[in-house]
Amino acid sequence: MEVLESRGELKRIQEPVSPYLEITEITDRVVKAGGPALLFENVVGPSHRTASPNVLSAVMNHPSIHPAHRPTDSRKYDFPVAINTMATRKRMSLALSCEDFEEHADRIEALLKPEIPKGPVEALKKLPWLLGELKNVPPKTVTSAPCQDVVLQGDDIDLYKLPVLTCWPEDGGPFVTLPLVFTHDPNTGKRNVGMYRVQIHDKNTCGMHWQMHKTGMRQMEDAGSKGKNLEACIVLGGDPVYNFCAIAPLPPGIDEMLFGGFIRRKNVELVKAKTVDVMVPADAEIIIEGYIDPSERKLEGPFGDHTGYYSLAEDFPVFHVTAITHRNKAIYPATIVGQPPMEDGWMGKAVERVFLPFIKLSVPEIVDMHLPVEATFHNMAFVSVKKKYPGHAFKIMNAIWGLGGLAFTKFVFIFDEDCDVQNIGEVLFRMGANCDPSRDVMHTKGPVDQLDHASVAEGFGGKIGFDCTHKWPGENGFTRHYPKLITMADDVKQKVDAMWPRLGL
Ligand SMILES: Cc1cc2nc3c(=O)[nH]c(=O)nc-3n(C[C@H](O)[C@H](O)[C@H](O)COP(=O)(O)O)c2cc1C
């Protein structure tokens, strides 16, 4: 908050505002206009004054709305709500402790492709750089932490005391939208941190929406096969870099908190939770501690989701709260998802840029990649490649459908290396000009986002790739002469560059 405020990126709002739909409506308008981060300092239960008669009766009669969120309740929450904190390129970069998040892509590229020193002297010169990059990686353990200033257990636990947003009119209830779920692998003890939405069911239980392909779900199944519950902590706030780590497509077994230390160039400090055997970030705002019984399910949703549609209500695991701890004067962090562009668009963009070097490590022919925010990222990928042999584009499509989170991509378009895939105009031009749908298309099937409502089955569906590269003689049945792309001669361009100021154009 301090960094955002000092940069003129934060607007404090004192107007009384309800977490029931109103914060979403305000934030949606602000995010679409590229506006500032918001700190709602006066969050109150909905009042007759602010709700329209239609909204009022809908809310009053909706069985899933807890009394705390009903219009008659004008309670003031103890926690202000921070939202839209990462919703521009600048703020997403600040969240990653840098001026532009491409810096981290450069750091990772340098680490992954180190130039072999020419001799021992050069090697020694490089050592400080390498140590500097890696010294902050391991997390540190501390014994006391601000996130445990206040410890609530037993009858003092009440999730309804948090200003959890009910985002959209048809949502099944209030949802925690920026939760960092910390768990440990029951076999190896290794930590996992994932962002999985959390629906408030009642005072001390909530939903745990880890989807079928996610690590949290795997760990819960493993705990179940040992006949055990899975302990977990839902962490809210702390260094915003943790949000990025939680959504980062790190391979299972790679600790998100190591990655966090690398990104923020400072070791993450962890403290043991009060009632479960889980380590949590010391600087967090609020921690919800508890466990999941792997055999238990409860209806979760609907939820106005990042697909731009309501994800359907379905049975998901249940989280039982054993303690809530928080800072004195804690701030409740939130985001909203819905029709793009939203704040998660910038979170996804940062993932795309920072993880490109890792992707290039496995598929070095890839030059650049663009997952358009309008297609909610995993629906579509534009990829430029250094084409070296006939059918190369099809090899890249297969690689993408085999890579971590990219495997969910429904539509893949492959372009030559000279196509700027960040430029939608150029992408559409190349697609239209170079792709013959009867020859340059490949269909396949596989896992898709569990939230995809259009797929043939839940979590499983079709994928299609388009080869939009220039075709080579004989390639995939192409027998015609392939024309050259029109470009101007370099010497003429230089001459015109030189005369340009005199032309008065
Ligand atoms: C705002 C936001 C909300 C998300 N909500 C969920 C969710 O409810 N369930 C889920 O499985 N993934 C959700 N994700 C995606 C996961 O956080 C992401 O796939 C992450 O890499 C999962 O971690 P894992 O691979 O360790 O399971 C969300 C991402 C964002 C940015």
Ligand as a Chemical Component Dictionary entry (heavy atoms), coordinates in Angstrom:
data_LIG
# 
_chem_comp.id                   LIG 
_chem_comp.type                 NON-POLYMER 
_chem_comp.pdbx_formal_charge   0 
_chem_comp.three_letter_code    LIG 
# 
loop_
_chem_comp_atom.comp_id 
_chem_comp_atom.atom_id 
_chem_comp_atom.alt_atom_id 
_chem_comp_atom.type_symbol 
_chem_comp_atom.charge 
_chem_comp_atom.model_Cartn_x 
_chem_comp_atom.model_Cartn_y 
_chem_comp_atom.model_Cartn_z 
_chem_comp_atom.pdbx_ordinal 
LIG C1  C1  C 0 -7.414  -14.986 -9.528  1  
LIG C2  C2  C 0 -7.145  -16.458 -9.778  2  
LIG C3  C3  C 0 -8.015  -17.408 -9.287  3  
LIG C4  C4  C 0 -7.778  -18.764 -9.501  4  
LIG N1  N1  N 0 -8.670  -19.676 -9.002  5  
LIG C5  C5  C 0 -8.433  -20.994 -9.160  6  
LIG C6  C6  C 0 -9.328  -21.948 -8.589  7  
LIG O1  O1  O 0 -10.324 -21.606 -7.975  8  
LIG N2  N2  N 0 -9.026  -23.263 -8.750  9  
LIG C7  C7  C 0 -7.908  -23.701 -9.420  10 
LIG O2  O2  O 0 -7.671  -24.908 -9.498  11 
LIG N3  N3  N 0 -7.064  -22.819 -10.009 12 
LIG C8  C8  C 0 -7.292  -21.469 -9.873  13 
LIG N4  N4  N 0 -6.432  -20.564 -10.415 14 
LIG C9  C9  C 0 -5.274  -21.054 -11.179 15 
LIG C10 C10 C 0 -4.220  -21.657 -10.275 16 
LIG O3  O3  O 0 -3.894  -20.797 -9.226  17 
LIG C11 C11 C 0 -2.958  -22.009 -11.055 18 
LIG O4  O4  O 0 -3.286  -22.968 -12.026 19 
LIG C12 C12 C 0 -1.835  -22.517 -10.179 20 
LIG O5  O5  O 0 -0.686  -22.707 -10.962 21 
LIG C13 C13 C 0 -2.191  -23.806 -9.512  22 
LIG O6  O6  O 0 -1.119  -24.229 -8.720  23 
LIG P1  P1  P 0 -0.685  -25.758 -8.668  24 
LIG O7  O7  O 0 -0.122  -26.064 -10.027 25 
LIG O8  O8  O 0 0.331   -25.766 -7.593  26 
LIG O9  O9  O 0 -1.893  -26.534 -8.374  27 
LIG C14 C14 C 0 -6.644  -19.188 -10.225 28 
LIG C15 C15 C 0 -5.769  -18.225 -10.737 29 
LIG C16 C16 C 0 -6.016  -16.874 -10.520 30 
LIG C17 C17 C 0 -5.065  -15.859 -11.082 31 
# 
loop_
_chem_comp_bond.comp_id 
_chem_comp_bond.atom_id_1 
_chem_comp_bond.atom_id_2 
_chem_comp_bond.value_order 
_chem_comp_bond.pdbx_ordinal 
LIG C1  C2  SING 1  
LIG C2  C3  SING 2  
LIG C2  C16 DOUB 3  
LIG C3  C4  DOUB 4  
LIG C4  N1  SING 5  
LIG C4  C14 SING 6  
LIG N1  C5  DOUB 7  
LIG C5  C6  SING 8  
LIG C5  C8  SING 9  
LIG C6  O1  DOUB 10 
LIG C6  N2  SING 11 
LIG N2  C7  SING 12 
LIG C7  O2  DOUB 13 
LIG C7  N3  SING 14 
LIG N3  C8  DOUB 15 
LIG C8  N4  SING 16 
LIG N4  C9  SING 17 
LIG N4  C14 SING 18 
LIG C9  C10 SING 19 
LIG C10 O3  SING 20 
LIG C10 C11 SING 21 
LIG C11 O4  SING 22 
LIG C11 C12 SING 23 
LIG C12 O5  SING 24 
LIG C12 C13 SING 25 
LIG C13 O6  SING 26 
LIG O6  P1  SING 27 
LIG P1  O7  DOUB 28 
LIG P1  O8  SING 29 
LIG P1  O9  SING 30 
LIG C14 C15 DOUB 31 
LIG C15 C16 SING 32 
LIG C16 C17 SING 33 
# 
